[in-house]
Amino acid sequence: MDMVICISMILCVIGGVNWGLWGMAKFDLVAALCGGNEKPIARLVYSLVGVSAVIQLLSMLEVIGSAS
């Protein structure tokens, strides 16, 4: 499970950088690397980032719950 948490954290960082680039420069790095945001590989990356965010959220809630 630690490997899943680690990979999901990396994907969340990638997603955060991508959103930051979009917000500051209207540049979508994932779309640029994948040939467009409608390409299946780009949609896969976006989906994996979203799932990773949910995994991180659940992990955070687990830590908060165990601290109580």
PyMOL Python script that loads the backbone (N, CA, C, O; Angstrom):
from pymol import cmd

cmd.read_pdbstr("""\
ATOM      1  N   MET A   1       0.823  -1.195   0.000  1.00  0.00           N
ATOM      2  CA  MET A   1       0.000   0.000   0.000  1.00  0.00           C
ATOM      3  C   MET A   1       0.867   1.259   0.000  1.00  0.00           C
ATOM      4  O   MET A   1       0.477   2.279  -0.567  1.00  0.00           O
ATOM      5  N   ASP A   2       2.033   1.193   0.629  1.00  0.00           N
ATOM      6  CA  ASP A   2       2.914   2.358   0.651  1.00  0.00           C
ATOM      7  C   ASP A   2       3.326   2.775  -0.759  1.00  0.00           C
ATOM      8  O   ASP A   2       3.464   3.967  -1.037  1.00  0.00           O
ATOM      9  N   MET A   3       3.522   1.806  -1.647  1.00  0.00           N
ATOM     10  CA  MET A   3       3.901   2.115  -3.028  1.00  0.00           C
ATOM     11  C   MET A   3       2.760   2.840  -3.740  1.00  0.00           C
ATOM     12  O   MET A   3       3.002   3.767  -4.513  1.00  0.00           O
ATOM     13  N   VAL A   4       1.528   2.427  -3.488  1.00  0.00           N
ATOM     14  CA  VAL A   4       0.364   3.082  -4.094  1.00  0.00           C
ATOM     15  C   VAL A   4       0.280   4.527  -3.620  1.00  0.00           C
ATOM     16  O   VAL A   4       0.029   5.430  -4.419  1.00  0.00           O
ATOM     17  N   ILE A   5       0.486   4.752  -2.329  1.00  0.00           N
ATOM     18  CA  ILE A   5       0.456   6.107  -1.768  1.00  0.00           C
ATOM     19  C   ILE A   5       1.561   6.955  -2.395  1.00  0.00           C
ATOM     20  O   ILE A   5       1.332   8.114  -2.742  1.00  0.00           O
ATOM     21  N   CYS A   6       2.743   6.391  -2.538  1.00  0.00           N
ATOM     22  CA  CYS A   6       3.877   7.113  -3.114  1.00  0.00           C
ATOM     23  C   CYS A   6       3.609   7.486  -4.576  1.00  0.00           C
ATOM     24  O   CYS A   6       3.839   8.627  -4.979  1.00  0.00           O
ATOM     25  N   ILE A   7       3.127   6.535  -5.360  1.00  0.00           N
ATOM     26  CA  ILE A   7       2.825   6.797  -6.771  1.00  0.00           C
ATOM     27  C   ILE A   7       1.706   7.818  -6.893  1.00  0.00           C
ATOM     28  O   ILE A   7       1.757   8.700  -7.750  1.00  0.00           O
ATOM     29  N   SER A   8       0.696   7.701  -6.038  1.00  0.00           N
ATOM     30  CA  SER A   8      -0.409   8.657  -6.109  1.00  0.00           C
ATOM     31  C   SER A   8       0.058  10.060  -5.727  1.00  0.00           C
ATOM     32  O   SER A   8      -0.443  11.043  -6.273  1.00  0.00           O
ATOM     33  N   MET A   9       1.000  10.167  -4.807  1.00  0.00           N
ATOM     34  CA  MET A   9       1.544  11.484  -4.450  1.00  0.00           C
ATOM     35  C   MET A   9       2.290  12.093  -5.634  1.00  0.00           C
ATOM     36  O   MET A   9       2.144  13.284  -5.913  1.00  0.00           O
ATOM     37  N   ILE A  10       3.077  11.296  -6.322  1.00  0.00           N
ATOM     38  CA  ILE A  10       3.801  11.778  -7.503  1.00  0.00           C
ATOM     39  C   ILE A  10       2.819  12.258  -8.564  1.00  0.00           C
ATOM     40  O   ILE A  10       3.021  13.312  -9.167  1.00  0.00           O
ATOM     41  N   LEU A  11       1.761  11.491  -8.792  1.00  0.00           N
ATOM     42  CA  LEU A  11       0.761  11.890  -9.787  1.00  0.00           C
ATOM     43  C   LEU A  11       0.024  13.154  -9.364  1.00  0.00           C
ATOM     44  O   LEU A  11      -0.328  13.976 -10.210  1.00  0.00           O
ATOM     45  N   CYS A  12      -0.212  13.318  -8.074  1.00  0.00           N
ATOM     46  CA  CYS A  12      -0.847  14.556  -7.592  1.00  0.00           C
ATOM     47  C   CYS A  12       0.068  15.755  -7.810  1.00  0.00           C
ATOM     48  O   CYS A  12      -0.404  16.838  -8.155  1.00  0.00           O
ATOM     49  N   VAL A  13       1.357  15.575  -7.616  1.00  0.00           N
ATOM     50  CA  VAL A  13       2.307  16.661  -7.873  1.00  0.00           C
ATOM     51  C   VAL A  13       2.309  17.010  -9.357  1.00  0.00           C
ATOM     52  O   VAL A  13       2.309  18.187  -9.718  1.00  0.00           O
ATOM     53  N   ILE A  14       2.310  15.997 -10.217  1.00  0.00           N
ATOM     54  CA  ILE A  14       2.246  16.241 -11.660  1.00  0.00           C
ATOM     55  C   ILE A  14       0.981  17.015 -12.003  1.00  0.00           C
ATOM     56  O   ILE A  14       1.021  17.973 -12.775  1.00  0.00           O
ATOM     57  N   GLY A  15      -0.137  16.599 -11.429  1.00  0.00           N
ATOM     58  CA  GLY A  15      -1.396  17.302 -11.668  1.00  0.00           C
ATOM     59  C   GLY A  15      -1.361  18.729 -11.162  1.00  0.00           C
ATOM     60  O   GLY A  15      -1.877  19.634 -11.818  1.00  0.00           O
ATOM     61  N   GLY A  16      -0.757  18.941 -10.001  1.00  0.00           N
ATOM     62  CA  GLY A  16      -0.649  20.287  -9.448  1.00  0.00           C
ATOM     63  C   GLY A  16       0.215  21.193 -10.308  1.00  0.00           C
ATOM     64  O   GLY A  16      -0.119  22.357 -10.527  1.00  0.00           O
ATOM     65  N   VAL A  17       1.324  20.658 -10.795  1.00  0.00           N
ATOM     66  CA  VAL A  17       2.185  21.432 -11.693  1.00  0.00           C
ATOM     67  C   VAL A  17       1.433  21.765 -12.975  1.00  0.00           C
ATOM     68  O   VAL A  17       1.515  22.886 -13.476  1.00  0.00           O
ATOM     69  N   ASN A  18       0.703  20.794 -13.500  1.00  0.00           N
ATOM     70  CA  ASN A  18      -0.062  21.025 -14.728  1.00  0.00           C
ATOM     71  C   ASN A  18      -1.109  22.121 -14.521  1.00  0.00           C
ATOM     72  O   ASN A  18      -1.259  23.003 -15.366  1.00  0.00           O
ATOM     73  N   TRP A  19      -1.833  22.067 -13.398  1.00  0.00           N
ATOM     74  CA  TRP A  19      -2.824  23.110 -13.103  1.00  0.00           C
ATOM     75  C   TRP A  19      -2.156  24.459 -12.901  1.00  0.00           C
ATOM     76  O   TRP A  19      -2.691  25.482 -13.329  1.00  0.00           O
ATOM     77  N   GLY A  20      -0.999  24.478 -12.260  1.00  0.00           N
ATOM     78  CA  GLY A  20      -0.268  25.729 -12.073  1.00  0.00           C
ATOM     79  C   GLY A  20       0.155  26.343 -13.395  1.00  0.00           C
ATOM     80  O   GLY A  20       0.029  27.550 -13.598  1.00  0.00           O
ATOM     81  N   LEU A  21       0.658  25.504 -14.294  1.00  0.00           N
ATOM     82  CA  LEU A  21       1.031  25.993 -15.624  1.00  0.00           C
ATOM     83  C   LEU A  21      -0.182  26.519 -16.373  1.00  0.00           C
ATOM     84  O   LEU A  21      -0.105  27.535 -17.064  1.00  0.00           O
ATOM     85  N   TRP A  22      -1.300  25.823 -16.232  1.00  0.00           N
ATOM     86  CA  TRP A  22      -2.519  26.276 -16.901  1.00  0.00           C
ATOM     87  C   TRP A  22      -2.979  27.622 -16.336  1.00  0.00           C
ATOM     88  O   TRP A  22      -3.359  28.518 -17.090  1.00  0.00           O
ATOM     89  N   GLY A  23      -2.944  27.759 -15.028  1.00  0.00           N
ATOM     90  CA  GLY A  23      -3.387  28.995 -14.391  1.00  0.00           C
ATOM     91  C   GLY A  23      -2.494  30.183 -14.694  1.00  0.00           C
ATOM     92  O   GLY A  23      -2.982  31.301 -14.861  1.00  0.00           O
ATOM     93  N   MET A  24      -1.191  29.953 -14.766  1.00  0.00           N
ATOM     94  CA  MET A  24      -0.260  31.062 -14.981  1.00  0.00           C
ATOM     95  C   MET A  24      -0.004  31.366 -16.450  1.00  0.00           C
ATOM     96  O   MET A  24       0.211  32.521 -16.817  1.00  0.00           O
ATOM     97  N   ALA A  25      -0.025  30.333 -17.296  1.00  0.00           N
ATOM     98  CA  ALA A  25       0.388  30.543 -18.686  1.00  0.00           C
ATOM     99  C   ALA A  25      -0.577  29.949 -19.711  1.00  0.00           C
ATOM    100  O   ALA A  25      -0.298  29.976 -20.910  1.00  0.00           O
ATOM    101  N   LYS A  26      -1.712  29.413 -19.249  1.00  0.00           N
ATOM    102  CA  LYS A  26      -2.649  28.722 -20.137  1.00  0.00           C
ATOM    103  C   LYS A  26      -1.932  27.666 -20.989  1.00  0.00           C
ATOM    104  O   LYS A  26      -2.180  27.530 -22.187  1.00  0.00           O
ATOM    105  N   PHE A  27      -1.038  26.928 -20.328  1.00  0.00           N
ATOM    106  CA  PHE A  27      -0.279  25.874 -20.994  1.00  0.00           C
ATOM    107  C   PHE A  27      -0.587  24.557 -20.306  1.00  0.00           C
ATOM    108  O   PHE A  27      -0.357  24.408 -19.105  1.00  0.00           O
ATOM    109  N   ASP A  28      -1.109  23.599 -21.069  1.00  0.00           N
ATOM    110  CA  ASP A  28      -1.437  22.268 -20.547  1.00  0.00           C
ATOM    111  C   ASP A  28      -0.298  21.320 -20.917  1.00  0.00           C
ATOM    112  O   ASP A  28      -0.212  20.853 -22.053  1.00  0.00           O
ATOM    113  N   LEU A  29       0.568  21.044 -19.953  1.00  0.00           N
ATOM    114  CA  LEU A  29       1.737  20.204 -20.197  1.00  0.00           C
ATOM    115  C   LEU A  29       1.344  18.793 -20.618  1.00  0.00           C
ATOM    116  O   LEU A  29       1.952  18.225 -21.525  1.00  0.00           O
ATOM    117  N   VAL A  30       0.335  18.227 -19.969  1.00  0.00           N
ATOM    118  CA  VAL A  30      -0.108  16.871 -20.316  1.00  0.00           C
ATOM    119  C   VAL A  30      -0.577  16.827 -21.765  1.00  0.00           C
ATOM    120  O   VAL A  30      -0.204  15.923 -22.513  1.00  0.00           O
ATOM    121  N   ALA A  31      -1.387  17.791 -22.159  1.00  0.00           N
ATOM    122  CA  ALA A  31      -1.875  17.837 -23.540  1.00  0.00           C
ATOM    123  C   ALA A  31      -0.721  18.022 -24.516  1.00  0.00           C
ATOM    124  O   ALA A  31      -0.703  17.408 -25.583  1.00  0.00           O
ATOM    125  N   ALA A  32       0.239  18.864 -24.156  1.00  0.00           N
ATOM    126  CA  ALA A  32       1.386  19.098 -25.036  1.00  0.00           C
ATOM    127  C   ALA A  32       2.212  17.828 -25.218  1.00  0.00           C
ATOM    128  O   ALA A  32       2.670  17.534 -26.322  1.00  0.00           O
ATOM    129  N   LEU A  33       2.400  17.080 -24.140  1.00  0.00           N
ATOM    130  CA  LEU A  33       3.195  15.852 -24.220  1.00  0.00           C
ATOM    131  C   LEU A  33       2.454  14.712 -24.902  1.00  0.00           C
ATOM    132  O   LEU A  33       3.071  13.829 -25.497  1.00  0.00           O
ATOM    133  N   CYS A  34       1.121  14.733 -24.812  1.00  0.00           N
ATOM    134  CA  CYS A  34       0.319  13.619 -25.329  1.00  0.00           C
ATOM    135  C   CYS A  34      -0.313  13.908 -26.687  1.00  0.00           C
ATOM    136  O   CYS A  34      -0.988  13.043 -27.246  1.00  0.00           O
ATOM    137  N   GLY A  35      -0.108  15.098 -27.222  1.00  0.00           N
ATOM    138  CA  GLY A  35      -0.656  15.413 -28.536  1.00  0.00           C
ATOM    139  C   GLY A  35      -2.072  15.953 -28.505  1.00  0.00           C
ATOM    140  O   GLY A  35      -2.771  15.904 -29.517  1.00  0.00           O
ATOM    141  N   GLY A  36      -2.503  16.460 -27.384  1.00  0.00           N
ATOM    142  CA  GLY A  36      -3.846  17.029 -27.261  1.00  0.00           C
ATOM    143  C   GLY A  36      -4.571  16.456 -26.062  1.00  0.00           C
ATOM    144  O   GLY A  36      -4.298  15.337 -25.629  1.00  0.00           O
ATOM    145  N   ASN A  37      -5.512  17.250 -25.524  1.00  0.00           N
ATOM    146  CA  ASN A  37      -6.185  16.792 -24.308  1.00  0.00           C
ATOM    147  C   ASN A  37      -7.306  15.794 -24.564  1.00  0.00           C
ATOM    148  O   ASN A  37      -7.863  15.248 -23.612  1.00  0.00           O
ATOM    149  N   GLU A  38      -7.648  15.544 -25.812  1.00  0.00           N
ATOM    150  CA  GLU A  38      -8.675  14.547 -26.129  1.00  0.00           C
ATOM    151  C   GLU A  38      -8.083  13.188 -26.505  1.00  0.00           C
ATOM    152  O   GLU A  38      -8.822  12.228 -26.723  1.00  0.00           O
ATOM    153  N   LYS A  39      -6.767  13.106 -26.582  1.00  0.00           N
ATOM    154  CA  LYS A  39      -6.117  11.831 -26.898  1.00  0.00           C
ATOM    155  C   LYS A  39      -6.323  10.860 -25.738  1.00  0.00           C
ATOM    156  O   LYS A  39      -6.347  11.273 -24.578  1.00  0.00           O
ATOM    157  N   PRO A  40      -6.472   9.574 -26.046  1.00  0.00           N
ATOM    158  CA  PRO A  40      -6.693   8.586 -24.976  1.00  0.00           C
ATOM    159  C   PRO A  40      -5.606   8.589 -23.902  1.00  0.00           C
ATOM    160  O   PRO A  40      -5.908   8.413 -22.721  1.00  0.00           O
ATOM    161  N   ILE A  41      -4.354   8.785 -24.290  1.00  0.00           N
ATOM    162  CA  ILE A  41      -3.279   8.774 -23.288  1.00  0.00           C
ATOM    163  C   ILE A  41      -3.400   9.977 -22.351  1.00  0.00           C
ATOM    164  O   ILE A  41      -3.147   9.857 -21.152  1.00  0.00           O
ATOM    165  N   ALA A  42      -3.783  11.128 -22.890  1.00  0.00           N
ATOM    166  CA  ALA A  42      -3.973  12.314 -22.044  1.00  0.00           C
ATOM    167  C   ALA A  42      -5.139  12.096 -21.087  1.00  0.00           C
ATOM    168  O   ALA A  42      -5.052  12.437 -19.907  1.00  0.00           O
ATOM    169  N   ARG A  43      -6.217  11.535 -21.591  1.00  0.00           N
ATOM    170  CA  ARG A  43      -7.378  11.265 -20.735  1.00  0.00           C
ATOM    171  C   ARG A  43      -7.018  10.257 -19.646  1.00  0.00           C
ATOM    172  O   ARG A  43      -7.513  10.349 -18.522  1.00  0.00           O
ATOM    173  N   LEU A  44      -6.155   9.294 -19.979  1.00  0.00           N
ATOM    174  CA  LEU A  44      -5.688   8.327 -18.983  1.00  0.00           C
ATOM    175  C   LEU A  44      -4.886   9.038 -17.888  1.00  0.00           C
ATOM    176  O   LEU A  44      -5.082   8.780 -16.701  1.00  0.00           O
ATOM    177  N   VAL A  45      -3.987   9.931 -18.294  1.00  0.00           N
ATOM    178  CA  VAL A  45      -3.193  10.675 -17.309  1.00  0.00           C
ATOM    179  C   VAL A  45      -4.103  11.503 -16.415  1.00  0.00           C
ATOM    180  O   VAL A  45      -3.953  11.489 -15.194  1.00  0.00           O
ATOM    181  N   TYR A  46      -5.055  12.231 -17.019  1.00  0.00           N
ATOM    182  CA  TYR A  46      -5.989  13.038 -16.223  1.00  0.00           C
ATOM    183  C   TYR A  46      -6.774  12.153 -15.249  1.00  0.00           C
ATOM    184  O   TYR A  46      -6.977  12.524 -14.094  1.00  0.00           O
ATOM    185  N   SER A  47      -7.210  10.991 -15.717  1.00  0.00           N
ATOM    186  CA  SER A  47      -7.972  10.070 -14.864  1.00  0.00           C
ATOM    187  C   SER A  47      -7.118   9.539 -13.719  1.00  0.00           C
ATOM    188  O   SER A  47      -7.580   9.459 -12.581  1.00  0.00           O
ATOM    189  N   LEU A  48      -5.877   9.178 -14.018  1.00  0.00           N
ATOM    190  CA  LEU A  48      -4.980   8.677 -12.975  1.00  0.00           C
ATOM    191  C   LEU A  48      -4.686   9.748 -11.930  1.00  0.00           C
ATOM    192  O   LEU A  48      -4.587   9.446 -10.740  1.00  0.00           O
ATOM    193  N   VAL A  49      -4.547  10.993 -12.368  1.00  0.00           N
ATOM    194  CA  VAL A  49      -4.334  12.091 -11.418  1.00  0.00           C
ATOM    195  C   VAL A  49      -5.559  12.245 -10.521  1.00  0.00           C
ATOM    196  O   VAL A  49      -5.421  12.450  -9.315  1.00  0.00           O
ATOM    197  N   GLY A  50      -6.747  12.149 -11.096  1.00  0.00           N
ATOM    198  CA  GLY A  50      -7.973  12.250 -10.307  1.00  0.00           C
ATOM    199  C   GLY A  50      -8.110  11.129  -9.296  1.00  0.00           C
ATOM    200  O   GLY A  50      -8.460  11.373  -8.141  1.00  0.00           O
ATOM    201  N   VAL A  51      -7.839   9.907  -9.716  1.00  0.00           N
ATOM    202  CA  VAL A  51      -7.895   8.758  -8.804  1.00  0.00           C
ATOM    203  C   VAL A  51      -6.836   8.919  -7.710  1.00  0.00           C
ATOM    204  O   VAL A  51      -7.078   8.595  -6.548  1.00  0.00           O
ATOM    205  N   SER A  52      -5.676   9.417  -8.092  1.00  0.00           N
ATOM    206  CA  SER A  52      -4.610   9.642  -7.115  1.00  0.00           C
ATOM    207  C   SER A  52      -5.021  10.655  -6.061  1.00  0.00           C
ATOM    208  O   SER A  52      -4.687  10.502  -4.886  1.00  0.00           O
ATOM    209  N   ALA A  53      -5.741  11.682  -6.471  1.00  0.00           N
ATOM    210  CA  ALA A  53      -6.219  12.681  -5.510  1.00  0.00           C
ATOM    211  C   ALA A  53      -7.178  12.048  -4.507  1.00  0.00           C
ATOM    212  O   ALA A  53      -7.138  12.370  -3.320  1.00  0.00           O
ATOM    213  N   VAL A  54      -8.035  11.154  -4.977  1.00  0.00           N
ATOM    214  CA  VAL A  54      -8.961  10.463  -4.074  1.00  0.00           C
ATOM    215  C   VAL A  54      -8.179   9.575  -3.110  1.00  0.00           C
ATOM    216  O   VAL A  54      -8.490   9.532  -1.920  1.00  0.00           O
ATOM    217  N   ILE A  55      -7.174   8.871  -3.608  1.00  0.00           N
ATOM    218  CA  ILE A  55      -6.341   8.023  -2.750  1.00  0.00           C
ATOM    219  C   ILE A  55      -5.657   8.870  -1.679  1.00  0.00           C
ATOM    220  O   ILE A  55      -5.619   8.483  -0.511  1.00  0.00           O
ATOM    221  N   GLN A  56      -5.120  10.018  -2.071  1.00  0.00           N
ATOM    222  CA  GLN A  56      -4.462  10.904  -1.105  1.00  0.00           C
ATOM    223  C   GLN A  56      -5.451  11.430  -0.073  1.00  0.00           C
ATOM    224  O   GLN A  56      -5.126  11.532   1.110  1.00  0.00           O
ATOM    225  N   LEU A  57      -6.652  11.763  -0.522  1.00  0.00           N
ATOM    226  CA  LEU A  57      -7.685  12.238   0.399  1.00  0.00           C
ATOM    227  C   LEU A  57      -8.034  11.161   1.421  1.00  0.00           C
ATOM    228  O   LEU A  57      -8.114  11.441   2.617  1.00  0.00           O
ATOM    229  N   LEU A  58      -8.240   9.933   0.953  1.00  0.00           N
ATOM    230  CA  LEU A  58      -8.559   8.834   1.865  1.00  0.00           C
ATOM    231  C   LEU A  58      -7.414   8.571   2.834  1.00  0.00           C
ATOM    232  O   LEU A  58      -7.642   8.301   4.013  1.00  0.00           O
ATOM    233  N   SER A  59      -6.189   8.649   2.338  1.00  0.00           N
ATOM    234  CA  SER A  59      -5.022   8.459   3.192  1.00  0.00           C
ATOM    235  C   SER A  59      -4.955   9.544   4.263  1.00  0.00           C
ATOM    236  O   SER A  59      -4.655   9.263   5.423  1.00  0.00           O
ATOM    237  N   MET A  60      -5.235  10.783   3.867  1.00  0.00           N
ATOM    238  CA  MET A  60      -5.226  11.896   4.813  1.00  0.00           C
ATOM    239  C   MET A  60      -6.314  11.720   5.871  1.00  0.00           C
ATOM    240  O   MET A  60      -6.073  11.955   7.055  1.00  0.00           O
ATOM    241  N   LEU A  61      -7.505  11.308   5.448  1.00  0.00           N
ATOM    242  CA  LEU A  61      -8.598  11.091   6.396  1.00  0.00           C
ATOM    243  C   LEU A  61      -8.276   9.957   7.361  1.00  0.00           C
ATOM    244  O   LEU A  61      -8.653  10.008   8.532  1.00  0.00           O
ATOM    245  N   GLU A  62      -7.578   8.933   6.871  1.00  0.00           N
ATOM    246  CA  GLU A  62      -7.171   7.822   7.734  1.00  0.00           C
ATOM    247  C   GLU A  62      -6.200   8.308   8.808  1.00  0.00           C
ATOM    248  O   GLU A  62      -6.312   7.919   9.971  1.00  0.00           O
ATOM    249  N   VAL A  63      -5.258   9.149   8.424  1.00  0.00           N
ATOM    250  CA  VAL A  63      -4.294   9.693   9.388  1.00  0.00           C
ATOM    251  C   VAL A  63      -5.006  10.578  10.406  1.00  0.00           C
ATOM    252  O   VAL A  63      -4.735  10.494  11.604  1.00  0.00           O
ATOM    253  N   ILE A  64      -5.907  11.417   9.933  1.00  0.00           N
ATOM    254  CA  ILE A  64      -6.657  12.295  10.839  1.00  0.00           C
ATOM    255  C   ILE A  64      -7.507  11.466  11.800  1.00  0.00           C
ATOM    256  O   ILE A  64      -7.592  11.775  12.988  1.00  0.00           O
ATOM    257  N   GLY A  65      -8.137  10.409  11.277  1.00  0.00           N
ATOM    258  CA  GLY A  65      -8.974   9.550  12.110  1.00  0.00           C
ATOM    259  C   GLY A  65      -8.178   8.798  13.157  1.00  0.00           C
ATOM    260  O   GLY A  65      -8.657   8.604  14.274  1.00  0.00           O
ATOM    261  N   SER A  66      -6.972   8.372  12.818  1.00  0.00           N
ATOM    262  CA  SER A  66      -6.162   7.623  13.782  1.00  0.00           C
ATOM    263  C   SER A  66      -5.537   8.544  14.827  1.00  0.00           C
ATOM    264  O   SER A  66      -5.142   8.084  15.899  1.00  0.00           O
ATOM    265  N   ALA A  67      -5.445   9.836  14.527  1.00  0.00           N
ATOM    266  CA  ALA A  67      -4.877  10.794  15.486  1.00  0.00           C
ATOM    267  C   ALA A  67      -5.891  11.191  16.551  1.00  0.00           C
ATOM    268  O   ALA A  67      -5.520  11.701  17.609  1.00  0.00           O
ATOM    269  N   SER A  68      -7.159  10.959  16.273  1.00  0.00           N
ATOM    270  CA  SER A  68      -8.211  11.368  17.228  1.00  0.00           C
ATOM    271  C   SER A  68      -8.313  10.426  18.396  1.00  0.00           C
ATOM    272  O   SER A  68      -9.144  10.628  19.282  1.00  0.00           O
TER     273      SER A  68
END
""", "prot")
cmd.dss("prot")
cmd.show_as("cartoon", "prot")
cmd.util.cbc("prot")
cmd.orient("prot")
